[in-house]
Every structure is written in C-alpha cells, then in structure tokens.
Amino acid sequence: MSDFAVKQTPFFFLVDFELQKPVLCTLDQASALGYFFEIKGFRNFDQKKLGDLFVHY
C-alpha cells in the first residue's frame, strides 16, 4: 500500500469479514479479478459491457 501511495497510483483495498484474505491491487487489476465499483461517480468498469451483470446497492 505504501508503494502505491508513494507512486501516487490509485489502488483498490478490500478486507474480508474474517480478516484472512485481504486484496490490494491497482484499479485495473481489481476489475480483472471481478471487483467492480463506483464511488462518487468514478467507476472501474464500462456499464454497457457488463450489461445485466451489474448489481446496484
């Protein structure tokens, strides 16, 4: 995480409920792993390409 911050590289960080399998990767890697998100209008996916796979919460 520090390396991403020093290089000013946006990153995705996810902690599972049991704190056993954290995920830390670039935004492109996150989408390749199947983690899609939208935060304050920024998203790491093309909604048209995902079609019905996208779920709104």
Secondary structure, DSSP 4 states (H G I P E B T S, - for coil): -HHHHHTT--EEEE--TTSSS-EEEEHHHHHHTT---EETTEESS-HHHHGGG----
